């Protein structure tokens, strides 16, 4: 079967939509939903989707990137762009999905559909590893499993593919049926049913029944009875069913799980005989996902011996890009576990979010098993690198080197990874952002280690996808037209500076706010162009503020006078922000200052008031709602007075994170989003709807066995009356782990066990009581994560999560993950 060719006219026919088409023969190969992610504009079709942001707002951006084909819902844009092809539909998402269904139906393709709460992406990637020898596989890029992601994934299907593996995720009822129509799976796999997206369902049963709709027409359904107890067996889908379990009778009944030197040995009963396999992992989640893959291989007809041979060769799947600090002031994006065209495009988009260095370098291995001719493959890659404005390519592998002339940029090629490593001492890497992306067999982890700045083993991991999810959560709560100011003061609550600002700029927040001028200057030097408000401007920094186009908060007549004096004779309408004290009594103009302030603003053409704002004291607490309303009323009255003397209306804002959640009528023109971005909102019970963005972890340095009565640490504060075992980990009060956590107050997670501190916290180390726990040097110790919550840590030492986060030392390595 040949690949279908899609002209813009044919797509309009498939969608049965009105169209204004200038070039009827324009060929469409790529479907675009993000104007920032464009590789081949001439063959791209932009869908103006409306979710948290109206996609029509980005038509101009897409047009400026040379896209001339659009699917829209608002006809007015047809007249604005006379040289473009437009397809006008009622719902752009439905149109995208309808096109994907039409494309999927063109192929008689064996397809595996995967859903569940956890493990979908890992199971999909492992099945790719296990089955790639027998099939030409097309699969979801990364974790593209949403209403949009599934459609884009299925659009990748080509005639050369003999197997499709697609994952589907939902967050509410009535979402799965359309995904089933798009994927059309013959084989269904249900992974773990956990708490993810639980807020969209009234019960676990409702969530399970919705997920099972993916498998309504499957020939084979692979599942664990442990996950489907809420429904009867007769209600399970699939003409044929294959079950697995370690707890109850099943087709594959796992009877033994034994850790062996970092691996896991499994024994099971299958077809009345005992079989076995070895998984090269030991953590609980990987073992469970490995069991699913084992069951799938057997259900597909592979022998127990074949399954064992393949499973023991499974390798780690990194589903996240890691942004790290590199040598010589470089930033390193580590994506060293996989390489294919779709994931390369995603990685290059992430590379382009980074503005801290002018030079962008890609270290890329040759690609395998793409189904493309080498010339076509490397032509596409060369076009992609050019489109993304990459400055330098280092290619590794003989195949990519043969097509060196295709790459019109600075290039260097090596036969293999070892050749690169040998040449590394003589190579120059400085002040650049470097993407390291290689197929697994090239072992690019060795290259990443060479380029990454060496720091100690305590790491703060920041999940950028979770942060974007939190941003979108709050966007869904604000009214149309309300702007967002994101707070990135205090090193973005301890999580980083330009890394977070780059992300927020990429996702089009309207303003950033920092505490001091030097924070704003650092962002400007890192390429941040968004407006930046400085909340505590110092007179000594006014010259630098003006030089770097920062916008000061003006909170008193004295500071306003000083700033006016700092402006040159040539400065007019310089942007400032007026702070009103409505009840915090920290900084800001009082009611008695308004007359004098109004006169100064009226008489001066040197400044332009961009916003008037105040700060809510207790917006999260119902007991203070009367005071909060009084603050809002007082602010509104003062702002009205000020606006009366201006010839324009500045932005008004008073709502902070909790204000967004609890005071929708106080959104005004802009809201200020702070700690909510990081997954904390005291106005939401258990932060419901938010995602944890940060994990602080360290490693075990040494394990000691102590006799009864021996003491631990300074001043002999820690005592083991009956003897026991301690582990020393690489974090102390110099890293931000407070001395208040000492002597059993603080706890960390090691291998799933919550263990308490013993003795005093040292400057660089902490001792833990691990008596009765299997621990060895090199094991990971979790200070806080989703399960061992930072808010619980804060309660233990009578503080707040803000303080825990902002106290994390700069010497703790930050690693940013992007899926």
PyMOL commands that set and color helices and strands:
alter all, ss='L'
color gray80, all
select helices_A, chain A and resi 8-15+41-43+55-64+76-80+92-105+120-131+147-154+176-183+198-200+204-215+225-227+233-235+284-299+304-311+327-329+341-353+374-387+398-401+404-406+417-426+440-442+445-451+464-475+489-493+498-506+517-525+539-547+557-566+591-603+622-645+657-662+664-666+675-678+685-687+714-716+733-735+739-741+790-796+801-806
alter helices_A, ss='H'
color red, helices_A
select strands_A, chain A and resi 18-20+30-32+44-47+69-72+85-88+110-115+137-139+163-167+187-190+220-223+240-245+252-260+263-270+273-279+321-325+331-335+359-365+392-396+410-414+432-437+459-463+483-487+511-514+531-534+551-554+574-579+607-613+651-653+670-673+694-706+711-712+718-719+724-729+747-750+753-756+766-769+780-784+813-818
alter strands_A, ss='S'
color yellow, strands_A
deselect
rebuild
show_as cartoon
